[in-house]
């Protein structure tokens, strides 16, 4: 019998290690024995294959109203309550696997627990942003250290860009009558931003105790002429808070307004625990939420000497209300960016223009209501100058975007269909940056460069 060379030994290695060793090195879950017959794959591999199927891959987005996916013991579904730097605080709504020690209220102790999570790298690559208020799928959960990783995001029913919050049911535009003083143009910007979001909203004016009844009556009449019914309230005297609490009950509400108007103070007042009378239940809730900011008060600052507010809240956070629902405390900002508003849609954000267009129609469909011939919107209303000023600002922004970005933009995400018809999102690569030049094209470019060289001064035999 001739001896086998080392290369032939490598080629015949699967035959030499048949049996138990071959079981440890499967190829497509099938094994060929020495006799040439196919053997059934081991049960451990089949079990591993089934467990892999149950792990959801990154889909375009999970259905919010669909059936809850089967969760593993290291998976959970929760609500993003806060975002700061690269970390997300997620409140668990449902968890996989049986609970370790059911509580005295026959509840899973993991429900309501706060997890400190990071975002999966693939979500960042495909530019799928995770916002406060998102319902997310958390994987690799360490229930002892209360940590995890956000693997996927459920579909959103609404989204705000400024402030960045998802799944919002209601908006509360909050201003103060004094300290800082109510400014009509700043209020108009916030109202235009709220109108453009398409989310129902209410207007509340805080610190009503600092002004007289005549001032309140004048502003009430003025805002009614704009098309709004304001709610005057005071955190200091608890005036109007009962009516405000009834409006916010059972909804996820974002409070937006300039710095210093009393957003954090209002949240601290509304987030009381008077409805919990059982001391045992209260202590249980605090123990379950240990280390969480849900039971703590929001930090409150003082107004600066110039009369303008200071930035006390640094990041967006979602906080529960005692009567049900959530409040989103957002950092104060003085100038909303109005990114969703275009020069065509700006008129729809002013109730004064909408009332005039309901009574009559302009001569042109693309009318900007700047005194054109045949326009039914005259300049006989108070906020016309504000409309004109905002329209100029939006025109400049749109022209700049058209020059720098253009009108056509390719998507950043592409989808590939994997096994069992599951769509998996992948980042779309930039072709000029990432595509490798083919060898044929590279060789041809080298030959072209050689042809262009001047070889006349090289004497024969110099090589």
N, C-alpha and C positions, 0 to 999 in steps of 0.2 A: 504494500500500500504506500503510495507516494506521500511524502510529508507535505503538510499545508504551509503555505507561506504566511507571514504575519498579516498581509493584506487580506488573504482568504479567510484567516481566523476572524478578522473584523467583520467580513461579509457574512459569515456563518454564526455570528454571536447569538442571534435569537434562537437558533437550533440548539446551541450548546447549553443555554440557560432555560430550557423548557421546564415546565412544571411550576413550582412555587415561585421561582424568580420571575417567570414570565407573567405570573399573576400580578406582580408588583409593577410591571412595566407594560400596561395595556396599550393597545393601539386601536382607537375607535371602538372600544368596548368589545372586541372580539379577539380570540386567541387561537392560533394554529398550533396544534400539537405535532409531535414527530410523525404521526401517521398521516398528517395532512387534513384531518377532520377539524371542523370548527367547534369550539366549546362555548358554552353559555358564559356570559360575563359574570363575575362574582357579585354577590348580593350587596356588598358594601359599595361598589361603584354605582349600581342601580339606585341605591338609597341616596347616594350623594347627588346623582343626576336629578332625582325628584326634588331634593331640597334646593338645588340651584334654580329649578323652575319656579319655585315659590318665592324667590327673591325678586322683587320688581326692579326691572332696569329703568333707566331714565327715559320716561315717556315724554311726548310733547308737553303734557300737563295732565295731572290727575283730575278726574271729574269731581266737582265738589258735591254733587247730589247723588253720585253713584254709590254702589255698595262699598263698604269699607274693605280694603284688601286684607287678605290673611296675613297677620303679622307674626314675625318670629319673636322669641323671648327678648331679643336685643333690639327690637324695633318699637316705635311708638308714633302716634299722630298727635300733633299739638299745635298750639297757637303761638306765633312769635309775639312776645309781649314787649320786647325792648331790643334795640340794636345799638351797639357802641363799638367803634373800631372794627375788628374782625370777628367779634363774638355776638351771638344771638342768645337771648333768654327765651326759652320755649316752655310754655305751660302745657303739661301732658293732658290730653283729652281721652285717649284710649291707648292701651299698651298690649303687646303680644304676650302670650303665655299665661299660665295661671298666676294669681297673686300669691306672694309669699305668706303674708300674715294678714288676713282680712281684719278690718277695724271693727269697733263696736257698733258702727252703723252699717255693717255688711258692705263696705265699699272697698274697692281696690286702693291700697295706700299709695299706689303710684299715680293715681288720677289727681291732678292738681299740683303735682310736684314740679318744681322748676329745674330745667336742664340748661346747662351752659354749653352751647353748641357752636361749632364752626361750620362753614359752608363747604360742600363738596367741590373739589377743584374743577370738575367738569362743568358745574353750574356757572362758575366764573368764566370759563373759557367760551361758553356759548352765550355769555352775557345775559344770563337769566338772573335778574336781581331778586334778592329776597328782602321783602319789606316788612315793617311792623304791621301786624294784622293778618299776615299770610297764614294759611293752614298748610302745614308742612309734614313730610314724612321724615322721621328721624331714625337713623340706623347707628349701629355700633354703640348702643347705649350702655353706659356703665352706671347701673343703678346705685352703686355704693358711692362713687364720687360725683354722681349727678352730672355726667358729661355725655355728649353725643355728637353726631355729625348729620347735618341736614342733607338728605339724599335727593329729595324731590319736592316740588311745590304744587299745590292744588290750584285749579283755575280760579281766577279772581272775578268777583262780580262787579267790582269797581276799583279804581286806582287813582290816587292823587300824586302829583309830582312835587308839589310845594305846599305843605310838607309831604315827605314820602311815606304814605300810609296806604294799605290795601284793605279791601272789603269794608269800606266805610258805608254806613247807613244814613248818617246825618252829619251835618256841619253846624257848628256854632261859631259865628263871627262875633268875637267879644272885643268891645272897646270900652274905654272909660270916659266919663264926663270931664274929669279933671285928673291931673297928675298921672299920665300926660293928658293934655287937653285934646278933645275930639276935633280932628281936622277933616274937613269935607273931602278933600282930594284923596287923602290916604284911605279914608273909609270907602271911597268909590273904587279904588284899586282892589281892595279886599272883596267888595261886593261883586265886582266884575270877575275876579278869580273864582268866587263861589258859584256864580251863575254859569261860568264856562265848564265847571266840573260835571254838571248835570245831576248833582246830588242834592236832595232837599236840605234846606238850611234855615236857620233862624238867626236873628240879629238881637244881641243883648248888649245893654250899656250898663257897665258896672260903675261903682263909686257915685251912685246917685245922691248920697247924703252930703256930698261936697258942694252941690249947687242948689239953687232955690227952685221953687215950684214954677216960677215964670220961665226959667231956662229949660226945665224939663218939658213944659207945655209947648214952648217954641220949637224945640228939637222934635217933639212928637209930631207936630203939624208939618214940619219941614220934611221929615222922613216919609210921612204918609203921602206927600206930594211926589216923592221919588218913586213910590210904589211899594214901600216896606212898612211893616208894623213892628216897631221895636219893643223889646221887653226891658224895662228899667229895673235894675236889681242892685243890691248892696250886700257884700260879704260882711261888712262891719255891722250893719243893723239887721241882717238876715231878711231883708225886704226882697220879695219877688223870687226867692229861692225855691219855694214850694211849687210854683208854676213852672219854673225852669226844670226842676227835678222830674215833673210829670212829662215834660217834653222829651227828656233824655232817657227815660226809663225803657229798658229792654232793647236798646240800640247801641251800636258802636259809633260813637260821636267823636269827631275831631274838633278840638277847640283851637281856632286860629285867630291871631290878632297881634298887634305890635307888642313890643317889650314893655313890661311895667303896668299892663292894664289889669292884672290880678288873676291870670289864668291858674297859676299854681295855688293861690289862696282859695279860689272857687272850687278847685278839685278837692283840696283838703276838707272843705266844708261839706261838700256833697258826699264824700267817701267816709261816712260814719258807720258805726256798727250797732246802732240802736235796735235793729230788727233781730239781733241775736241775743236772746234772753238767757239761754242755757250756758252757764259758765263752763260746763264740761265740753260742750260743743265748741265754744269759742277757744278754749285751750287746745282742743284737738286741731282746729283749723290753723292756729298759730304754729303748732308743732309741725304740721304737715308742710307749711310754707316757710319753715325755718330757713333763714338765709335769703329769703326773697324780699323784694322791695314793695310787694303788693300791700302789706299792712303798714308800711311806713308813710310818713307825710312827705310831700314834695317840698323841696327847699324854696324858701320865699326870700326875695331880696327887697331892697328899698329903692325908691325912685331917686335918681341923681339930682343934683342941685339945679341943673338946667331944665328940669321938668320932664325929661325923657326917661324912659325905662331902661333898666340894666338887664343884660342877658343872664338870667338866673338858671333857666333850663338849658342844658347843653345838648341833649339828644332826645329823640322821640321815644316815648314809652306809653304802653297801653295799661290802664289801671281799671280794676273792677269797681262798679258802683254797688252800694248796699242794696238798692232796690232792683238790681238787675241791669245788665248792660255794661259797657266799657266806655271809658274816657281816654282819649289820646292827648296827652300833654306834649306840646310841640315847642321847640325853641321860638322865641319871639323874633319877628323880622319886620322891618318897616316898609319894605317895597316888594310885593309879590312880583314874580317874573312874567306872569301872563303868557307862558309858553304855549298853552292850548288855544289861545285867542288869535284869530287871524283878522285881517282887515275886512273880510266878508262877514265874519261871525261876530264882530264887536258890537254891531247894532243890536243883536239878539240878546246881549247881556244887559241892556238898559230897558227897564220896564216902561219908561216914558216913550221910547221909540216903538216898542211892541204895541202899546195902546193906540198910537196913531196909525200904525200899519194895519191893525185890526179894523179900524173905521174906514180906511181908504187904502188904495194901492198905488205905489209909485209907478211912474211911466216906464222905468227900466228895471229889470230883475237884478242887475249888478250895481244898483245905486248905492253910493256910500253916504248919502244924506248930508251933503255939504252945501246945500242950496242949489242943487242942479235944477234945471228947468223941468217941471213936472213932478218934483219931489214933494211929498205931503208932509215931510218932517221939517218944520220951521225951527228957527233959533229962538223960540219963545219959552224955553224951559231952562231951569237953573243950571243943570249939569251939562249943557251943550258945550261949554268951553272945555270941560273935562273930557268929553267924548272926542272933541277935535284934537286935544293934546295927546290922548292915548292912541288915536288913529295915526298921528304922525310918528309916534314912537314905534308902533307895530310895523308901519311901512318901512322904516329904516332897518328894523331887525330882519324883515323878510328879504329885502334887497341884499343885505349882507350875507344871509344864509344862501341865497341863490348864487352869489358870486363865489363863495368859499366851498359850499357843499354840492350845489347843483340840484337837479330835480330827480335824477335816477340814482338809486342806491341799492346795491345787492344785499340780500339778507346775510346776517352773520352766522346763521345756523342752517345746517342741512340735516335731513333725516334719512337713516338707513333702516331697511326692514330686516330684522334679525329672525331667529328661529321662532316659530309659532306666530308669525305675523306681528311681532312686537316692534314698534318704531323706537329707534334710539337716536337721540340728538347728538350731533357732533359739531364742533366748530368748523366753520368754513375758512379754509386757509387763503391767505392772500397770494395770488398766483405768482406775481412778479417777485415776491420775497421768498417763497418757499419751494417753488417748482425747480427741480434739478434739470440742468441742461443735459440732453441726451448725448451719448458718446459719438454718435454719427455727426451731430451738429458741432460738437467740440473738436473732433478730428478735422472736419471741413474748415473750421475757423483757423486751425493751426496751419493747414495747407495753404489757405488764402494768405496768411501772413508770410509764409515762406515764399510764395509767388511774388509778393509785393517787394521783397527784399532785393537790393541791388547787389549782384554777384560779379559785376564786371571788373572790379578792382582786385579780385582774388586770382592769383596766378595759378596756372595748372601745375599740379604736383605739390602745392603748399600744404595739402592735407597729410 
